[in-house]
């Protein structure tokens, strides 16, 4: 069942997602060669607690950390570790916060220093695909319009979408209905309605779409070890333009 959020609930969701956005973008400024994802994980947890929130991912279905940090071929759910970032890496960060009983969630990918033209293009196309999906987040459209917009842009640029993991609704639960695949046919699926709160999150591989889970039981990587990128925003469906809750307010 898709849960429509009241104005009061959306206000709390704004707060939760602003905490996520502010912390996530502060971490971007910390990333450099020699830094580790464990360092970022500690920073993220400290910043969440300082703002009166709780880490949403830590302990969720047994996940052991505050931050998901995936490097190069890492797609999603990368468990922070002591590997040092190197010049030319792609790092994808996914962060969730619980605040006043509601969840915030966002993700981004970025380059560590100078990266190859292929990785640079992958980052650009994945972020563009996110915006293509968000543009379809309008009351009266169908869920498939979001999925189709993402898939079309990705495949037109020679990349592949991950099919094993999807976007989702969010609210009192971190993952609510509906599931939002990054592939599909337009004009299909549930109709979008004012009050829906959705996490749109393209996960895009430079090679094939196949996924492998590492021995830690969490870290998902590309089966062919090609680079991957991941961007995510939480949006509210309104009676006009979608409201993006995870943009940092200036």
C-alpha positions in Angstrom: 0.0 0.0 0.0 1.3 3.5 -0.9 1.0 5.8 2.0 0.1 9.5 1.2 1.8 11.9 3.7 0.0 14.8 5.4 1.4 18.3 5.5 2.6 17.7 9.1 4.4 14.5 8.1 6.0 16.2 5.1 7.3 18.9 7.3 9.1 16.4 9.5 10.4 14.6 6.4 11.8 17.9 5.2 13.8 18.2 8.4 15.0 14.6 8.3 16.1 15.0 4.7 17.8 18.3 5.3 20.0 16.7 7.9 20.9 14.0 5.4 21.7 16.5 2.7 23.8 18.8 4.9 25.8 15.9 6.2 26.3 14.2 2.9 27.5 17.3 1.2 29.8 18.1 4.1 31.4 14.7 3.6 32.1 15.5 0.0 34.5 18.2 1.1 36.4 15.6 3.2 37.1 13.1 0.4 40.7 13.0 -0.9 43.4 10.4 -1.5 44.4 8.8 1.7 41.0 9.2 3.4 39.1 6.0 4.2 35.4 5.1 4.2 35.7 4.3 7.9 36.8 7.9 8.5 33.7 9.1 6.7 31.5 6.7 8.6 32.7 8.1 12.0 32.2 11.6 10.8 28.7 10.9 9.5 27.5 9.3 12.8 28.9 12.2 14.9 27.2 14.8 12.7 23.8 12.9 12.8 23.9 12.7 16.6 24.9 16.4 16.9 21.8 17.3 14.9 19.5 15.2 17.1 18.9 12.4 14.6 19.8 8.7 14.6 21.6 6.7 11.9 19.0 5.0 9.8 21.1 2.3 8.3 23.1 1.2 11.4 21.4 -2.0 12.6 18.9 -2.0 9.8 18.5 -5.7 9.0 21.9 -6.1 10.6 23.8 -3.6 8.6 26.9 -2.7 10.7 27.6 1.0 9.8 26.1 4.4 9.5 27.2 5.1 6.0 27.1 3.0 2.8 30.3 3.7 0.9 30.9 1.9 -2.4 34.1 2.4 -4.5 34.7 1.9 -8.2 32.9 -1.4 -9.0 30.9 -1.0 -5.8 27.2 -0.4 -6.7 25.4 -0.1 -3.3 25.6 -1.1 0.4 29.4 -0.9 0.6 30.4 -1.5 4.2 33.0 1.2 5.3 36.5 -0.2 5.7 40.1 0.9 6.1 41.0 0.9 2.3 42.5 4.3 1.4 40.9 6.3 -1.4 43.2 6.7 -4.4 43.4 9.3 -7.1 41.0 8.2 -9.9 38.5 6.3 -7.7 34.7 6.8 -7.9 33.2 6.9 -4.4 29.4 6.5 -3.9 28.0 7.6 -0.5 24.5 6.7 0.7 23.2 8.1 4.0 20.0 7.7 6.0 18.7 9.5 9.1 15.8 8.9 11.4 14.4 12.1 12.9 11.2 12.4 14.9 10.0 9.0 13.7 10.6 9.7 10.0 13.4 8.8 7.6 15.6 10.8 5.2 17.7 9.2 2.5 20.0 10.4 -0.2 23.1 9.3 -2.2 25.7 10.7 -4.5 28.8 9.6 -6.4 31.9 11.6 -6.9 35.5 11.4 -8.3 38.6 11.4 -6.1 40.8 13.8 -8.0 41.2 13.2 -11.7 39.3 10.2 -13.1 39.2 8.5 -16.5 37.0 10.0 -19.3 34.8 6.8 -18.9 34.2 7.4 -15.2 33.6 11.1 -15.7 31.0 10.3 -18.3 29.4 7.6 -16.1 29.0 10.1 -13.2 27.5 12.7 -15.6 25.0 10.3 -17.2 23.9 8.8 -13.8 23.2 12.2 -12.4 21.4 13.3 -15.5 19.3 10.1 -15.3 18.3 11.1 -11.8 17.0 14.4 -13.0 15.2 12.8 -15.9 13.4 10.6 -13.4 12.6 13.5 -11.1 11.1 15.5 -14.0 8.5 12.7 -14.4 7.6 12.9 -10.7 4.3 14.8 -11.3 0.8 14.2 -10.0 -1.1 12.3 -12.7 1.9 10.6 -14.3 2.6 6.9 -13.7 5.4 5.3 -11.8 6.6 3.7 -15.0 7.2 7.2 -16.5 10.0 7.7 -13.9 11.5 4.3 -14.5 11.4 4.7 -18.3 13.0 8.1 -18.2 15.9 6.8 -16.2 16.4 3.7 -18.4 16.2 5.5 -21.7 18.8 8.1 -20.8 21.2 5.5 -19.4 21.0 3.1 -22.3 21.1 5.9 -24.9 24.5 6.7 -23.5 25.8 3.1 -23.7 25.5 2.2 -20.0 23.3 -0.2 -18.1 20.9 0.1 -15.2 21.1 -2.2 -12.2 17.9 -4.2 -12.1 18.4 -6.0 -8.8 18.0 -2.9 -6.6 15.3 -0.2 -6.8 14.1 3.1 -5.5 11.3 3.2 -3.0 8.8 5.1 -1.0 9.8 6.5 2.4 8.2 7.8 5.6 7.9 6.1 9.0 9.7 3.2 7.4 12.9 3.5 5.5 11.6 1.4 2.6 7.9 1.7 1.8 5.8 1.0 -1.3 6.1 1.6 -4.1 9.2 0.0 -5.4 10.7 2.2 -8.2 12.7 0.2 -10.7 15.2 2.1 -13.0 13.7 0.4 -16.0 10.3 -0.1 -17.4 7.6 1.0 -19.8 6.0 4.5 -19.7 2.4 5.0 -18.7 2.4 1.9 -16.5 2.1 1.3 -12.8 0.5 3.2 -10.0 -0.6 6.8 -10.8 1.4 9.4 -8.9 -0.6 11.4 -6.4 0.0 14.5 -4.3 1.5 13.5 -0.9 3.6 10.6 -2.2 7.2 10.7 -0.9 9.6 8.8 -3.1 13.3 8.0 -3.3 14.5 8.0 -6.9 17.9 6.4 -7.2 19.5 5.4 -10.5 22.3 2.8 -10.1 24.3 2.7 -13.3 27.1 0.4 -14.5 29.6 1.1 -17.2 29.5 -2.6 -18.2 26.8 -5.2 -17.7 23.9 -5.0 -15.3 24.8 -8.2 -13.4 25.4 -7.9 -9.7 27.6 -9.9 -7.2 27.4 -9.7 -3.4 30.8 -9.9 -1.6 31.6 -12.1 1.4 30.5 -9.5 3.9 26.9 -10.2 2.8 26.2 -6.5 2.0 28.6 -5.0 -0.6 27.1 -5.3 -4.1 29.6 -5.0 -6.9 29.4 -5.3 -10.7 29.9 -8.9 -11.8 32.3 -7.8 -14.5 34.0 -5.3 -12.1 33.2 -2.3 -14.3 32.7 1.0 -12.6 29.3 1.9 -11.2 27.7 5.2 -10.0 24.7 5.9 -7.8 22.7 9.1 -7.2 19.5 9.5 -5.1 17.1 12.3 -4.1 14.0 12.1 -1.9 11.1 14.0 -3.5 7.5 14.9 -2.7 4.8 14.6 -5.4 2.9 17.9 -5.4 0.2 19.4 -7.6 3.0 21.0 -9.6 6.8 20.6 -9.8 8.1 17.8 -7.5 9.7 19.1 -4.3 13.2 17.8 -3.7 13.8 17.3 0.0 17.5 16.4 -0.2 18.7 19.6 -1.9 20.9 21.6 0.5 19.1 24.9 1.3 21.2 28.0 0.8 
